[in-house]
Amino acid sequence: MEANTTMTYCVNGHPFDTAKFPTCPKCGARPAYSGFSATEPVVGGQAAGGSIPGATESVGGGQAGGVTPNNSDSFIETVTAGNDGTNRDPVVGWLVCVKGPNYGEDFRIHAGYNYIGRATGDICIHGDDKISREGHAMIAYDSGEVAYYFGPAGGRNLVKVNNKTVLNAVEIHAYDTISIGPNTTLLFIPLCGERFNWEMEDEKNG
Protein backbone atom coordinates (compact mmCIF):
# COMPACT_ATOMS: atom_id res chain seq x y z
CA MET A 1 0.00 0.00 0.00
CA GLU A 2 1.32 3.42 -0.95
CA ALA A 3 2.09 5.65 2.04
CA ASN A 4 -0.12 8.66 2.57
CA THR A 5 2.13 11.67 1.94
CA THR A 6 -0.51 14.30 2.70
CA MET A 7 -0.37 13.87 6.48
CA THR A 8 1.46 16.67 8.26
CA TYR A 9 1.47 18.66 11.51
CA CYS A 10 0.20 22.18 12.10
CA VAL A 11 2.44 24.80 13.70
CA ASN A 12 0.90 23.87 17.07
CA GLY A 13 1.83 20.18 16.66
CA HIS A 14 -1.54 18.62 15.73
CA PRO A 15 -1.47 15.95 12.98
CA PHE A 16 -3.94 16.30 10.09
CA ASP A 17 -4.47 15.43 6.41
CA THR A 18 -3.77 18.38 4.09
CA ALA A 19 -5.72 16.66 1.30
CA LYS A 20 -8.88 17.09 3.38
CA PHE A 21 -8.15 20.26 5.38
CA PRO A 22 -6.25 23.41 4.29
CA THR A 23 -5.67 24.27 7.95
CA CYS A 24 -5.66 22.26 11.17
CA PRO A 25 -9.26 21.16 11.95
CA LYS A 26 -8.46 21.17 15.67
CA CYS A 27 -7.04 24.67 16.14
CA GLY A 28 -7.18 26.32 12.70
CA ALA A 29 -3.39 26.80 12.53
CA ARG A 30 -1.44 26.52 9.30
CA PRO A 31 0.61 23.45 8.41
CA ALA A 32 4.26 23.40 9.48
CA TYR A 33 5.59 22.49 6.05
CA SER A 34 9.21 22.10 5.08
CA GLY A 35 10.78 21.51 1.72
CA PHE A 36 9.56 24.62 -0.11
CA SER A 37 11.44 27.66 -1.33
CA ALA A 38 12.72 30.30 1.07
CA THR A 39 10.36 32.84 -0.44
CA GLU A 40 6.83 31.66 -1.18
CA PRO A 41 4.55 34.16 -2.98
CA VAL A 42 1.14 34.58 -1.44
CA VAL A 43 -1.97 35.65 -3.35
CA GLY A 44 -5.07 36.69 -1.44
CA GLY A 45 -3.66 35.38 1.83
CA GLN A 46 -3.00 31.86 0.46
CA ALA A 47 0.29 30.47 -0.77
CA ALA A 48 0.26 28.61 -4.07
CA GLY A 49 -1.26 25.22 -3.38
CA GLY A 50 -2.59 26.20 0.04
CA SER A 51 -1.73 28.18 3.11
CA ILE A 52 1.95 27.42 3.49
CA PRO A 53 4.22 29.49 5.71
CA GLY A 54 7.62 29.73 4.00
CA ALA A 55 10.82 30.93 5.59
CA THR A 56 9.78 34.37 4.37
CA GLU A 57 6.31 35.12 3.01
CA SER A 58 5.67 38.30 1.06
CA VAL A 59 2.01 39.21 1.14
CA GLY A 60 0.64 41.60 -1.47
CA GLY A 61 -1.93 44.28 -0.82
CA GLY A 62 -4.70 42.89 -3.07
CA GLN A 63 -6.83 41.27 -0.39
CA ALA A 64 -10.47 40.35 -0.07
CA GLY A 65 -12.57 43.44 0.47
CA GLY A 66 -9.75 45.65 -0.87
CA VAL A 67 -8.02 45.77 2.50
CA THR A 68 -4.61 47.44 2.37
CA PRO A 69 -3.17 48.99 5.56
CA ASN A 70 -2.16 52.64 5.28
CA ASN A 71 1.37 53.47 4.11
CA SER A 72 2.27 49.84 3.46
CA ASP A 73 2.37 48.02 0.12
CA SER A 74 3.18 44.63 1.61
CA PHE A 75 3.77 42.72 4.79
CA ILE A 76 6.77 40.49 5.43
CA GLU A 77 6.11 37.38 7.47
CA THR A 78 9.22 35.99 9.10
CA VAL A 79 9.43 32.37 10.17
CA THR A 80 12.49 31.53 12.27
CA ALA A 81 14.16 28.17 12.68
CA GLY A 82 14.05 26.47 16.08
CA ASN A 83 16.93 24.62 17.72
CA ASP A 84 15.51 21.34 16.42
CA GLY A 85 15.67 22.60 12.84
CA THR A 86 11.90 22.99 12.40
CA ASN A 87 10.36 26.23 11.20
CA ARG A 88 8.77 28.47 13.82
CA ASP A 89 6.19 31.17 13.13
CA PRO A 90 6.75 33.48 16.11
CA VAL A 91 3.75 34.91 17.93
CA VAL A 92 3.53 38.71 17.72
CA GLY A 93 0.41 39.24 19.82
CA TRP A 94 -2.93 37.87 20.96
CA LEU A 95 -6.65 38.42 20.66
CA VAL A 96 -8.54 37.55 23.84
CA CYS A 97 -12.29 36.98 23.67
CA VAL A 98 -14.04 39.19 26.24
CA LYS A 99 -17.56 38.68 24.86
CA GLY A 100 -19.13 35.83 22.91
CA PRO A 101 -19.14 32.02 22.69
CA ASN A 102 -15.34 31.87 23.07
CA TYR A 103 -15.26 34.03 26.23
CA GLY A 104 -11.88 33.78 27.96
CA GLU A 105 -10.05 32.10 25.06
CA ASP A 106 -6.99 33.59 23.37
CA PHE A 107 -5.92 33.49 19.73
CA ARG A 108 -2.34 33.91 18.55
CA ILE A 109 -1.38 36.53 15.97
CA HIS A 110 1.57 35.99 13.63
CA ALA A 111 3.44 38.37 11.33
CA GLY A 112 1.76 39.29 8.05
CA TYR A 113 -1.94 38.73 7.42
CA ASN A 114 -4.08 36.69 9.84
CA TYR A 115 -7.50 35.88 8.40
CA ILE A 116 -10.37 35.44 10.86
CA GLY A 117 -13.27 33.07 10.26
CA ARG A 118 -15.68 30.79 12.07
CA ALA A 119 -14.38 27.50 10.65
CA THR A 120 -11.19 28.08 8.66
CA GLY A 121 -8.38 30.62 8.60
CA ASP A 122 -5.45 31.69 10.71
CA ILE A 123 -7.78 32.54 13.61
CA CYS A 124 -10.92 30.40 14.02
CA ILE A 125 -13.69 31.69 16.27
CA HIS A 126 -15.98 28.69 16.61
CA GLY A 127 -19.62 28.79 17.64
CA ASP A 128 -20.59 32.28 16.44
CA ASP A 129 -22.87 31.95 13.41
CA LYS A 130 -22.72 35.71 12.80
CA ILE A 131 -19.08 35.33 11.75
CA SER A 132 -18.46 34.13 8.19
CA ARG A 133 -17.05 30.65 7.79
CA GLU A 134 -13.82 32.10 6.38
CA GLY A 135 -12.32 35.49 5.64
CA HIS A 136 -14.69 37.63 7.71
CA ALA A 137 -11.94 39.99 8.89
CA MET A 138 -8.18 40.23 9.12
CA ILE A 139 -5.57 41.39 11.59
CA ALA A 140 -2.04 42.03 10.38
CA TYR A 141 1.39 42.82 11.78
CA ASP A 142 3.93 44.73 9.68
CA SER A 143 7.36 43.84 11.04
CA GLY A 144 9.01 46.67 9.06
CA GLU A 145 6.83 49.34 10.63
CA VAL A 146 6.33 47.42 13.91
CA ALA A 147 2.64 48.21 13.57
CA TYR A 148 -0.66 46.31 13.76
CA TYR A 149 -3.74 46.73 11.56
CA PHE A 150 -7.30 45.42 11.60
CA GLY A 151 -10.03 45.55 8.99
CA PRO A 152 -12.84 43.71 7.17
CA ALA A 153 -12.05 40.98 4.66
CA GLY A 154 -15.36 40.07 3.10
CA GLY A 155 -17.68 39.11 5.97
CA ARG A 156 -21.34 40.15 5.81
CA ASN A 157 -21.63 41.58 9.33
CA LEU A 158 -19.81 44.75 10.32
CA VAL A 159 -16.54 44.86 12.23
CA LYS A 160 -15.67 47.56 14.76
CA VAL A 161 -12.68 48.93 16.65
CA ASN A 162 -13.51 50.48 20.02
CA ASN A 163 -17.22 50.38 19.07
CA LYS A 164 -16.67 52.33 15.83
CA THR A 165 -17.38 50.64 12.49
CA VAL A 166 -14.34 50.28 10.21
CA LEU A 167 -14.74 49.85 6.46
CA ASN A 168 -11.01 49.76 5.69
CA ALA A 169 -7.98 48.62 7.64
CA VAL A 170 -6.99 50.86 10.55
CA GLU A 171 -3.98 50.81 12.85
CA ILE A 172 -4.74 49.34 16.28
CA HIS A 173 -2.99 49.61 19.63
CA ALA A 174 -2.75 47.78 22.94
CA TYR A 175 -6.08 47.07 24.64
CA ASP A 176 -8.21 48.22 21.72
CA THR A 177 -11.42 46.19 21.44
CA ILE A 178 -12.34 44.49 18.18
CA SER A 179 -15.92 43.46 17.46
CA ILE A 180 -16.63 40.91 14.74
CA GLY A 181 -20.35 40.84 14.13
CA PRO A 182 -22.79 41.57 16.97
CA ASN A 183 -21.80 38.72 19.30
CA THR A 184 -18.01 38.52 19.55
CA THR A 185 -15.65 41.12 21.04
CA LEU A 186 -11.90 40.58 21.28
CA LEU A 187 -9.25 42.47 23.26
CA PHE A 188 -6.02 43.15 21.36
CA ILE A 189 -2.74 42.45 23.21
CA PRO A 190 0.46 43.19 21.22
CA LEU A 191 3.84 41.59 21.90
CA CYS A 192 6.08 43.58 19.58
CA GLY A 193 6.97 47.24 19.98
CA GLU A 194 9.84 49.52 20.94
CA ARG A 195 10.94 47.31 23.85
CA PHE A 196 10.75 43.98 22.03
CA ASN A 197 10.36 42.58 18.54
CA TRP A 198 11.73 39.49 16.82
CA GLU A 199 14.10 41.45 14.57
CA MET A 200 15.76 42.93 17.67
CA GLU A 201 16.13 39.43 19.13
CA ASP A 202 17.70 38.16 15.89
CA GLU A 203 20.24 40.98 15.98
CA LYS A 204 21.11 40.29 19.63
CA ASN A 205 21.49 36.56 19.02
CA GLY A 206 23.63 37.09 15.93
N, C-alpha and C positions, 0 to 999 in steps of 0.2 A: 504494500500500500504506500502510495506517495505521501510524504510528510506534508502536513499543512504549514505553509510558509507565511500565512497571513496572520498568525498569532503574534502578538507583541505585548508590551507593557506600556501603560500610560506613564506620564512624568511623576505620578504619585505611587507607581509600583503595582497597579492593578492589571492583571492579564486580561486581554480581550482580543476578539477577532476583527481585524481591520476590514475584512471583506464584508462584514455585516454592520459595523459601526464606524463612522468617521472619527468619533471621539469616544472616550471611555464611558460605557453605559452606567458605571457605578458612580463616578464623580464628575464626568464631563470634561476631564483633562485631555490634552492632546497626547498622541503617542510619542514615546521616547525613542524615535527612530535613530539609527546610525546608518552609515553607508551611503549618504547623499552628499552633494557638493557643499562646499563651505558657504556659498551664497546661493540661497534658494529663492527665486522670485515668487512673490505672492500677489495674486490678483483677487480683489474683492474679499480679502481676509483669508483666502484659502491658498495654500501652496499647490503647485501643479500635482494632480493626483490625490489631493487631500490636504488636510491640515497637518503640515509637517514642519516642526521647528528645526531649521538648520542651524549651523554654527552662527551664522548671521543672517537674519531675515530682513530684507528691505521691503517695506510696505508702502505702496503707492497711495495717493490721495483719493482715487476714484472709488469711493465706498458706497454701499447701499444708502440711499437717502441723501446722497451728495454730501456726506459728512467729511469735512476737511478742517482740522484744527487751525486756528489763526496763526499766521506767520510760520507755517511749517509745511513743506511740500511732501515730506515723508518721515516715517518713523524708522528707527533702527532698533531691531530686537536682538539683544546679545544673549547668547547661550554659552555659559562657561563650562569647562570640563572639570569634573570632580576628581578626587584623588584616585578613584577606582577606574578612571578613564571614561566613564559614562557622561553624556551631556546633561548639564543642569540648566534649567530655565529659572534664573533667580527671581524670587518674589520681590516686587517693588512697592507693595502696599496691599491693603485689604478693604473689602466692603463687608460691613457687619449689618445684618438684618435687625432693625429695631422696630419694625412693624410688618406683619404679614405671616403667611404660613411657615416661613423659615426663621421665625423670631429667635434671635440668639446665635444663629449660625454665622460663620465667616466664610468669605470667598476670596481666594488669592488673586492678585493682579500681577501680571507679568509685563515686561517691556513691549512696546508696540501696541497693536490693537487687541483688545479683549472684547469679543462679542458676547452679548448677554441674551439668553433665551430660556424658555421653560424646560426644554428637553435636550437641546444640543447647543454647542458653543463652548467658548472658553470658560464662561461662568453660567452654570445652570441653576435656575431658581425654580425648583420643583413645586408643584401643588398650587400655583397661582394661574388660573385659567384666563386671567386678564393680560398675561404676558404672552407674547407670540412664541410659538414653538422654537423658533430660531431667529436670530438677528433682530431682536426688538430694539436694542440699544447697544451702545459701545462705550467702553472706557479705555483710554489710551495713556501710555506714558512715553514721553519723548526724552530719551536719555541724553540727547545733545543739548536740549534746553533745560533739562531737569524740571519738567513741567508735566502736569496731568490734565487731561481733557475728558469731558463727557458729553454725549449727544445722542440723538435718535439714530436708528439704523434701519428703519423700515417697519417698525411695529405699529399697529393700529392705534393703540391707546397712547396718550400723551406721556412724556417724561418731564420731570421737573428737577430743578436744583434749588434747594432752600425755598420750596413751595412756589417757585416761579417757573412757568413753562419755558422750555428751551426748544427751539426749532432747528438750531444748528449747534455744532460743538462749541462748548465754552470751557474756559480754564476753571478747574476746581481746586480747592485748598482743604487743608486738614479740618475735619469735623463738619464739612458741608454735608447736607442730607440730599440724597438722590431718591426720587420717587419714580418707580416704573409702573405705570398704570395706577389705578386707584387703591390697590390693596397693599403693595409692597414698598417700604421705605428702607433705604440702606444708608449707613453712616460711613463716610469715606475716611480711611486712616492711611496716610502715606508713610512709606519707609524712607524714600530717597529725598534728599534736599541738600542744603549747604553743609550740614554736619556729617552726612553719610550718603554715598551712592556707590554703585558697584564699580564704576570707572575709577573712583578714588582708591577703592580697595585693590583693584588690579595694579594701579601704579605703586601702591605701598608694598605689595607682595612681589613686585618685579615681574 
